[in-house]
Amino acid sequence: MAAQLQMHPAADASPAAAGTAAPGVARSPHRAGSRRDYVRLRTALLWLGPAIALITGVVVYPAVELVKASTGDYSLTGLRRGSVGAANFTQVLHHPAFATVTANTVIWVFAVVAVTIVIGLGLAQFLSKEFFGRKAVRWAVIVPWATSLIVTARLFTLALDYYHGVLNSLLTAAHIIDKPIDFLGNDSWTMPSMIAVGVFVSLPFTAYVLLAGLSSIPAEVYEAARMDGAGKWRTYWHVTLPLLRPALLVASVLNIIYVFNSFPIVYTLNDRNPGFAHDTSITFMYKLAFKSSEHSIGMSAAAGVINVALILIVVLVYLRSVKWKEI
């Protein structure tokens, strides 16, 4: 009995020891899972690392420096002399040309994007049809997109010239006008001319995005519409356009961003005109830093921050209006 009694503590200690060891055994799969998660995370970072580094260097770092510059005071040589807080933003918002530049930007972006989408939709419909030389026409449409914007804008500057422009020569020879039109110097013609060039360079991208959307619509959908007795226009409005919504969304959003930031076209076509009468927000920033009497890098940076905010607001309002989450 004594021997048995002496064995009870040992017997009691054994479950306790087992109970102590049990958590360790239970944690082993957890440790293995953590190890696997760590390996997966490391593998993902190895693949995503270059992209993250590129985004950090090209997007994040310049954005941080832009915000920092918008609150600073700089010399003509670019040396930071200190912080001025929100004074640069106040000066930009109270600038005499700010209202004009904002109105120009709204007109420029809305007109170019709207006209580009409408014409691009028709061009995409045309390019989706079978006809002789379709491949050559598709290659010709993409040329303005492949060409540098500076080169394209400079060519249009020559074509729209008052004295030696091709367009004035053709219109005069055809007796459509009696005397040349100053397309780039007359206040009534400068913005329409800029919009026309903006539409020209935006059409290839838009047409190809919409062409891709048209190509992705199954032929069975059109066959079902024909079997239901739908005509061409009814099929277009109730079948084609609804199924094109994703492509239209991509084309619209990207065009809004591109047109907002289109510096070469606006500056090249408008560089002969003094002041800010025909400038948009992107050229307004440049002139504040290098061309105007202010010569203020801080104000230019503040205008840049405001420009980014405007782009985000416009895009978010557009996405909300089209209910993009339902697409």
Secondary structure as the mmCIF struct_conf table of DSSP 4:
data_model
#
loop_
_struct_conf.conf_type_id
_struct_conf.id
_struct_conf.beg_label_comp_id
_struct_conf.beg_label_asym_id
_struct_conf.beg_label_seq_id
_struct_conf.end_label_comp_id
_struct_conf.end_label_asym_id
_struct_conf.end_label_seq_id
HELX_RH_AL_P HELX_RH_AL_P1 ALA A 2 ILE A 55
HELX_RH_PI_P HELX_RH_PI_P1 THR A 56 VAL A 60
HELX_RH_AL_P HELX_RH_AL_P2 TYR A 61 SER A 70
TURN_TY1_P TURN_TY1_P1 THR A 71 THR A 71
STRN STRN1 GLY A 72 TYR A 74
TURN_TY1_P TURN_TY1_P2 LEU A 76 THR A 77
STRN STRN2 ARG A 80 SER A 83
TURN_TY1_P TURN_TY1_P3 GLY A 85 ALA A 86
HELX_RH_AL_P HELX_RH_AL_P3 ALA A 87 LEU A 93
TURN_TY1_P TURN_TY1_P4 HIS A 94 HIS A 94
TURN_TY1_P TURN_TY1_P5 PRO A 96 ALA A 97
HELX_RH_AL_P HELX_RH_AL_P4 PHE A 98 LEU A 127
TURN_TY1_P TURN_TY1_P6 SER A 128 SER A 128
BEND BEND1 LYS A 129 LYS A 129
TURN_TY1_P TURN_TY1_P7 PHE A 132 GLY A 133
HELX_RH_AL_P HELX_RH_AL_P5 ARG A 134 ALA A 146
BEND BEND2 THR A 147 THR A 147
HELX_RH_AL_P HELX_RH_AL_P6 LEU A 149 ALA A 159
TURN_TY1_P TURN_TY1_P8 LEU A 160 LEU A 160
TURN_TY1_P TURN_TY1_P9 TYR A 162 HIS A 164
HELX_RH_AL_P HELX_RH_AL_P7 VAL A 166 ALA A 173
TURN_TY1_P TURN_TY1_P10 ALA A 174 HIS A 175
BEND BEND3 ILE A 176 ILE A 176
BEND BEND4 ASP A 178 LYS A 179
TURN_TY1_P TURN_TY1_P11 PHE A 183 GLY A 185
BEND BEND5 ASN A 186 ASN A 186
HELX_RH_AL_P HELX_RH_AL_P8 ASP A 187 SER A 215
TURN_TY1_P TURN_TY1_P12 SER A 216 SER A 216
BEND BEND6 ILE A 217 ILE A 217
HELX_RH_AL_P HELX_RH_AL_P9 ALA A 219 MET A 227
TURN_TY1_P TURN_TY1_P13 ASP A 228 GLY A 229
HELX_RH_AL_P HELX_RH_AL_P10 LYS A 232 THR A 235
HELX_RH_PI_P HELX_RH_PI_P2 TYR A 236 THR A 240
HELX_RH_AL_P HELX_RH_AL_P11 LEU A 241 LEU A 243
TURN_TY1_P TURN_TY1_P14 LEU A 244 LEU A 244
HELX_RH_AL_P HELX_RH_AL_P12 ARG A 245 PHE A 260
TURN_TY1_P TURN_TY1_P15 ASN A 261 ASN A 261
HELX_RH_AL_P HELX_RH_AL_P13 PHE A 263 ASN A 270
TURN_TY1_P TURN_TY1_P16 ASP A 271 ARG A 272
BEND BEND7 ASN A 273 ASN A 273
TURN_TY1_P TURN_TY1_P17 GLY A 275 HIS A 278
HELX_RH_AL_P HELX_RH_AL_P14 SER A 281 PHE A 290
TURN_TY1_P TURN_TY1_P18 LYS A 291 LYS A 291
BEND BEND8 SER A 292 GLU A 294
HELX_RH_AL_P HELX_RH_AL_P15 ILE A 297 VAL A 322
TURN_TY1_P TURN_TY1_P19 LYS A 323 LYS A 323
HELX_RH_3T_P HELX_RH_3T_P1 TRP A 324 GLU A 326
#
